């Protein structure tokens, strides 16, 4: 697993020793960031990486100029791995790690105020966590009118296209992986 572009381009990130964490494959990550290049202005943006695992997606965003990335994961092994990967990339000053269950962390972040420009959501497949988190985000103050939410799910998973004002505007399939893109509708 490597950083594709930006200030830390080419640096290799550590991967987990167990299979509880499923990092986004390099080819899928490259396709994802090619899509996001037309949707997000990375310099200065605020990124939220939920179910962050290795921190792969948030760290790629920081490398491309994001001002800050908040990494949410409930597993101690993952948060330690994210911290190590931020250090390897030289981006630890822009990263914040929240070791909490996703919805608890989102509630805490909502109380702190401030919306995110880009949200990554990469939960374990087929456990209903994508739906619960998307539903929560739709009713939260964590998004603004220009926010983009990307959910990575199993391509066999049925995930609704609308959660209140959060509407899916694109869906891409890469083998067993589906990338779902949401934004706040009018």
BAGU-833388 format. One line per 10 residues: number of its first residue (from 1); for each residue x negated, y, z negated of N, C-alpha, C, O. Coordinates in steps of 0.1 Angstrom, whole numbers, plus 2048, in hexadecimal, padded with zeros to 3 digits. Example, Ala and Ser with C-alpha at 12.3 -4.5 7.8 and 13.67 -1.06 7.14 Angstrom:
BEGIN
1) 77C,7C7,7B2,785,7D3,7B2,77C,7DF,7B2,772,7DF,7AB  780,7EA,7B9,777,7F5,7B9,77F,800,7B1,77A,80B,7B0 .
// end
This chain:
BEGIN
1) 7F7,7F4,800,800,800,800,7F7,80C,800,7EE,80E,7F8  7FA,815,80A,7F1,821,80B,7F9,82E,80D,805,82D,810  7F3,839,80A,7F9,846,80D,7F7,849,81C,7EC,849,820  802,84C,822,802,84E,831,7FC,85B,836,7F5,85C,83F  800,866,82F,7FD,874,834,7FB,87D,828,7FE,87A,81D  7F5,889,82B,7F3,893,822,7E6,893,81B,7DC,88E,820  7E6,89A,80F,7D9,89C,808,7D3,88F,803,7C6,88F,801  7DA,885,801,7D5,878,7FC,7D5,86D,806,7D5,861,803  7D6,871,813,7D8,868,81E,7CD,85D,81E,7C1,860,81B  7D1,851,820,7C8,845,821,7C5,83F,813,7C0,834,813 .
11) 7C8,845,808,7C5,83F,7FB,7CF,834,7F9,7DB,834,7FB  7C9,829,7F3,7D0,81D,7F0,7D6,81F,7E2,7D0,823,7D9  7E3,81A,7E0,7E9,81A,7D4,7E9,80C,7CE,7E9,802,7D5  7EA,80B,7C1,7EA,7FE,7BA,7F8,7F8,7BC,802,7FF,7BC  7F9,7EB,7BD,805,7E4,7BE,807,7DB,7B2,7FE,7D8,7AB  814,7D8,7AF,816,7D0,7A3,811,7C1,7A5,810,7BC,7B0  80F,7BB,799,80A,7AD,799,816,7A4,799,814,798,79B  822,7A9,796,82E,7A0,796,837,7A5,7A2,835,7AF,7A8  842,79D,7A3,84B,7A0,7AE,858,7A7,7A9,861,7A8,7B1  858,7AC,79D,863,7B4,798,864,7C1,7A0,86F,7C6,7A2 .
21) 859,7C6,7A4,858,7D3,7AB,856,7CF,7BA,84E,7C7,7BD  85E,7D6,7C3,85E,7D3,7D1,85A,7E0,7D8,863,7E8,7DC  84D,7E3,7DA,84A,7F0,7E0,84F,7F1,7EE,84F,7E7,7F5  852,7FD,7F3,856,7FF,800,84A,7FC,80A,83F,801,808  84D,7F3,813,842,7EF,81D,83D,7FB,824,844,805,827  830,7FB,828,82A,806,82F,831,80A,83C,833,816,83F  836,800,844,83C,803,850,84A,80A,84E,84E,813,855  851,806,843,85E,80C,840,85B,81A,83A,863,823,83D  851,81B,832,84E,828,82C,84A,832,837,84E,83E,837  842,82D,841,83F,836,84C,84B,83B,854,84C,847,857 .
31) 854,832,857,861,835,85E,869,83F,855,86E,849,85B  86A,83C,848,871,845,83F,86C,853,840,873,85D,841  85F,855,83E,859,862,83E,859,869,84C,859,875,84C  85A,861,856,85C,868,864,86A,86D,864,86C,878,86A  874,866,85F,881,86C,85F,882,878,856,888,882,859  87C,877,84A,87D,882,840,876,88F,845,879,89A,841  86C,88D,84E,865,899,853,86E,8A2,85A,86B,8AE,85B  879,89D,860,883,8A6,867,88D,8AB,85D,896,8B3,861  88D,8A7,851,898,8AA,847,893,8B3,83B,89B,8BB,836  886,8B1,838,881,8B7,82B,874,8BF,82F,86C,8BA,836 .
41) 873,8CA,828,867,8D2,829,85F,8CE,81C,862,8D4,811  856,8C5,81D,84F,8C0,812,847,8CB,809,848,8CA,7FD  840,8D4,80F,839,8DD,807,842,8E5,7FD,84C,8EC,801  840,8E3,7F0,847,8EA,7E6,854,8E3,7E1,85B,8E7,7D8  858,8D8,7E7,864,8D1,7E4,863,8C9,7D7,858,8C6,7D2  86F,8C7,7D1,870,8BF,7C4,875,8B1,7C7,880,8B0,7CE  86E,8A7,7C3,872,899,7C6,875,891,7BA,86F,893,7AF  87F,889,7BB,883,880,7B0,883,872,7B6,889,86F,7C0  87B,869,7B0,879,85B,7B4,87E,852,7A9,878,850,79F  88A,84D,7AC,892,845,7A2,88F,836,7A5,88F,832,7B1 .
51) 88D,82E,79B,889,820,79C,87B,820,7A3,87A,819,7AD  872,828,79E,866,82C,7A5,85C,820,7A8,855,821,7B1  85C,816,79F,853,80B,7A1,845,80E,7A1,83F,80F,796  83F,810,7AD,830,814,7AE,82E,823,7AF,823,828,7AE  839,82A,7B2,838,838,7B4,835,83C,7C3,833,847,7C6  835,831,7CB,831,832,7D9,838,83E,7E1,831,846,7E7  845,83F,7E0,84C,849,7E8,84A,858,7E2,848,861,7EA  84A,859,7D5,848,866,7CF,83A,86B,7D1,838,877,7D4  830,862,7D0,822,865,7D2,820,869,7E1,818,873,7E4  826,862,7EA,825,866,7F8,82A,874,7FA,824,87C,802 .
61) 835,878,7F4,83B,885,7F5,831,890,7EF,830,89A,7F5  82B,88D,7E3,821,896,7DE,816,898,7E7,811,8A3,7E8  811,88D,7ED,806,88E,7F6,809,898,802,800,89E,808  816,898,806,81B,8A0,811,81E,8AE,80C,823,8B7,815  81C,8B2,800,81D,8BF,7FB,829,8C2,7F1,82B,8CE,7EE  830,8B8,7ED,83B,8BA,7E4,835,8C1,7D7,82A,8BD,7D3  83C,8CA,7D1,837,8D1,7C5,837,8C8,7B9,82E,8C9,7B1  841,8C0,7B8,842,8B7,7AC,84A,8AB,7B0,853,8AB,7B8  847,8A0,7A9,84F,893,7AB,851,88E,79D,848,88D,795  85E,88A,79A,862,884,78D,864,875,791,86C,872,799 .
71) 85D,86D,789,85E,85E,78C,866,858,780,863,85A,774  871,851,783,879,84B,779,879,83C,77B,87B,836,786  875,835,770,875,826,770,876,822,761,871,828,758  87D,817,75F,880,813,751,875,809,74C,875,805,740  86C,804,755,863,7FA,751,855,800,74F,84F,807,757  850,7FC,743,843,802,73F,838,7FE,749,82F,807,74C  838,7F2,74E,82D,7EE,758,82E,7F8,764,823,7FB,76A  83A,7FB,769,83B,804,774,836,812,771,82F,818,779  83A,817,765,836,825,762,826,826,761,820,830,765  820,81B,75C,812,81B,75B,80B,81B,769,801,821,76B .
81) 812,813,772,80D,812,77F,80E,81F,787,805,823,78E  819,826,785,81C,833,78B,811,83D,786,80B,844,78E  80E,83D,779,804,846,774,7F6,843,77A,7EF,84C,77E  7F3,836,77C,7E6,833,782,7E6,837,791,7DC,83C,795  7F1,835,798,7F2,839,7A6,7F1,848,7A8,7EB,84D,7B1  7F7,84F,79F,7F6,85E,7A0,7E8,863,79E,7E3,86C,7A5  7E1,85C,795,7D3,85F,792,7CA,85C,79E,7C2,863,7A3  7CC,850,7A4,7C5,84B,7B0,7C7,855,7BC,7BD,858,7C3  7D3,85B,7BD,7D6,864,7C7,7D2,872,7C4,7D2,87B,7CD  7CD,875,7B8,7C9,882,7B4,7D5,88C,7B2,7D4,898,7B4 .
91) 7E1,886,7AF,7ED,88E,7AF,7F4,88E,7A1,800,891,7A0  7ED,88A,797,7F3,888,78A,7F9,895,784,802,895,77C  7F4,8A1,788,7F9,8AD,783,807,8B1,788,80E,8B8,781  80B,8AB,793,818,8AE,799,822,8A3,796,82E,8A5,799  81E,899,78F,827,88E,78C,82C,88E,77E,824,891,775  838,88B,77C,83E,889,76E,845,87B,76E,84C,878,777  842,874,764,848,866,763,852,866,757,84F,86A,74C  85E,860,75A,868,85F,750,86B,850,74F,870,84A,758  867,84A,744,869,83C,741,877,83A,73A,877,83A,72E  881,839,742,88F,837,73D,897,830,748,893,82F,753 .
101) 8A2,82A,743,8AC,824,74C,8B1,830,755,8B2,83B,751  8B3,82D,762,8B6,837,76C,8C1,841,768,8BE,84D,768  8CD,83D,764,8D7,846,761,8D5,84E,754,8D9,85A,754  8CE,849,74B,8CA,850,73F,8C0,85B,743,8C1,867,73E  8B6,858,74B,8AC,861,750,8B3,86C,758,8AF,878,756  8BC,869,760,8C3,873,769,8CB,87D,760,8CC,889,762  8D2,877,755,8D9,880,74C,8CF,88A,745,8D2,895,743  8C4,885,741,8BA,88D,73B,8B5,898,744,8B4,8A4,740  8B2,894,751,8AD,89E,75B,8B8,8A8,75E,8B5,8B4,760  8C4,8A4,75E,8CF,8AD,761,8D0,8B8,756,8D3,8C3,759 .
111) 8CE,8B4,74A,8CF,8BD,73F,8C3,8C7,73F,8C5,8D3,73B  8B8,8C3,745,8AD,8CC,746,8AF,8D7,751,8A9,8E1,751  8B8,8D4,75A,8BB,8DD,765,8B1,8DC,771,8A6,8D6,76F  8B5,8E1,77C,8AD,8E0,788,8B0,8D5,791,8B0,8C9,78D  8B3,8D8,79D,8B7,8CE,7A7,8AB,8C9,7AF,8A0,8D0,7AF  8AC,8BE,7B5,8A1,8B8,7BD,8A4,8B9,7CC,8B0,8B8,7D0  89A,8BB,7D4,89B,8BC,7E2,89C,8AE,7E9,8A3,8AD,7F3  895,8A5,7E3,894,897,7E9,895,88D,7DD,88E,88E,7D3  89E,884,7DF,8A0,879,7D5,89E,86C,7DC,8A4,869,7E6  895,864,7D6,893,856,7DB,899,84D,7D1,898,84E,7C4 .
121) 8A1,843,7D6,8A8,839,7CD,8A4,82C,7D3,8A9,828,7DE  89C,824,7CB,898,817,7D0,89A,80C,7C5,890,807,7C0  8A7,809,7C2,8A9,800,7B7,8A7,7F1,7BB,8A6,7EE,7C7  8A7,7E8,7B1,8A7,7DA,7B5,8B3,7D7,7BE,8BE,7DC,7BB  8B1,7CF,7C8,8BC,7CC,7D1,8C8,7C4,7CA,8C6,7BC,7C1  8D4,7C7,7D0,8E0,7BF,7CD,8E4,7BF,7BE,8E9,7B4,7B9  8E1,7C9,7B7,8E5,7CA,7A8,8EF,7D5,7A6,8F3,7D8,79A  8F4,7DC,7B0,8FD,7E7,7AF,8F7,7F4,7AA,8FE,7FD,7A7  8EA,7F4,7A8,8E3,800,7A2,8E3,80C,7AC,8E4,817,7A8  8E2,809,7B9,8E3,814,7C3,8F0,81B,7C2,8F1,827,7C2 .
131) 8FB,813,7C2,908,81A,7C1,90A,822,7B4,90F,82D,7B5  906,81C,7A9,908,823,79C,900,830,79C,905,83B,797  8F4,830,7A1,8EB,83B,7A1,8F0,846,7AB,8F0,852,7A8  8F4,842,7B7,8FA,84B,7C1,906,852,7BC,908,85E,7BD  90F,84A,7B5,91B,850,7AF,917,85A,7A5,91E,865,7A4  90D,857,79C,909,861,792,903,86E,799,907,879,795  8FB,86C,7A2,8F5,877,7A9,8FF,881,7B0,8FE,88D,7AF  909,87B,7B5,914,882,7BC,91B,88C,7B3,91F,897,7B7  91C,889,7A6,922,891,79C,919,899,793,91D,89F,789  90C,899,797,902,89F,78E,8FE,8AD,793,901,8B1,79E .
141) 8F6,8B4,78B,8F0,8C0,78F,8E2,8BE,795,8DA,8C8,797  8DE,8B2,797,8D1,8AF,79C,8CF,8B1,7AB,8C3,8B0,7B0  8DA,8B4,7B2,8D9,8B6,7C1,8DE,8C4,7C4,8E6,8CA,7BD  8D9,8C9,7CF,8DE,8D6,7D4,8E3,8D4,7E3,8E1,8C8,7E8  8E8,8DE,7E9,8ED,8DC,7F7,8E4,8D7,801,8E8,8D1,80B  8D7,8D9,7FF,8CD,8D4,809,8C6,8C7,805,8BD,8C3,80C  8CA,8C1,7F9,8C3,8B5,7F5,8C5,8A9,7FE,8D0,8A8,804  8BB,8A1,7FF,8BC,894,806,8BA,889,7FC,8B0,889,7F5  8C3,87F,7FC,8C1,873,7F4,8BF,867,7FD,8C7,865,806  8B5,860,7FB,8B2,854,803,8B3,848,7F9,8AB,847,7EF .
151) 8BC,83E,7FD,8BD,832,7F5,8B8,827,7FD,8BC,825,809  8AF,81F,7F7,8AA,813,7FE,8B1,807,7F8,8B0,805,7EC  8B8,7FF,800,8C0,7F4,7FB,8BD,7E8,805,8B7,7EA,80F  8C2,7DC,801,8C2,7D1,80A,8CB,7D4,816,8D6,7DA,814  8C7,7D0,822,8CF,7D2,82E,8DC,7CA,82D,8E5,7CC,835  8DD,7C0,824,8E9,7B8,823,8F3,7BE,818,8FE,7B9,817  8EE,7C8,811,8F6,7CF,807,900,7D8,80D,8FD,7E0,815  90C,7D8,808,917,7E1,80C,917,7ED,802,91B,7EB,7F7  913,7F8,807,912,804,7FF,91B,80F,805,91A,811,811  925,814,7FE,92E,81E,804,927,82A,80A,91B,82D,806 .
161) 92D,830,813,927,83C,81A,92A,849,813,924,853,816  934,849,80A,938,855,803,939,853,7F4,940,849,7F0  934,85C,7ED,935,85C,7DE,939,86B,7DB,930,873,7D9  945,86D,7D9,94A,87B,7D7,945,884,7E2,948,882,7EE  93D,88E,7DE,938,897,7E9,92B,893,7EF,925,899,7F8  925,887,7EA,919,882,7F0,91D,878,7FC,923,86E,7FA  918,87C,808,91C,875,814,910,870,81C,906,877,81D  911,863,820,907,85D,828,907,863,836,911,864,83D  8FB,868,83B,8FA,86E,848,8F1,866,851,8F0,868,85D  8EA,85C,84C,8E2,853,855,8DF,846,84D,8DF,845,841 .
171) 8DD,83B,855,8DA,82E,850,8D0,828,85A,8D3,827,866  8C5,823,855,8BB,81C,85D,8B8,80E,857,8B7,80D,84B  8B7,804,860,8B4,7F6,85C,8A6,7F2,860,8A3,7F4,86C  89F,7ED,857,891,7E7,85A,890,7D9,854,88C,7D8,848  894,7CF,85B,894,7C2,856,89E,7C0,84A,8AA,7C3,84C  899,7BD,83F,8A2,7BB,833,8A5,7C8,82C,8AC,7C8,822  89F,7D3,830,8A0,7E0,82A,8A9,7E9,831,8A8,7EA,83D  8B2,7F0,82A,8BA,7FB,830,8B6,808,829,8B5,808,81C  8B4,812,830,8B2,820,82B,8BE,828,82D,8C3,82A,839  8C5,82C,823,8D1,834,823,8CE,842,81F,8C8,845,815 .
181) 8D3,84C,828,8D0,85A,825,8DD,861,822,8E7,860,829  8DD,868,817,8E9,870,812,8E5,87E,810,8DA,882,80D  8F0,887,811,8EF,895,80D,8FD,899,808,907,892,80A  8FD,8A5,802,90A,8AA,7FD,912,8AF,809,90D,8B7,811  91E,8AA,80A,927,8AF,815,92D,8BC,812,92C,8C1,807  933,8C2,81C,93A,8CF,81A,946,8CE,811,94C,8D8,80F .
// end
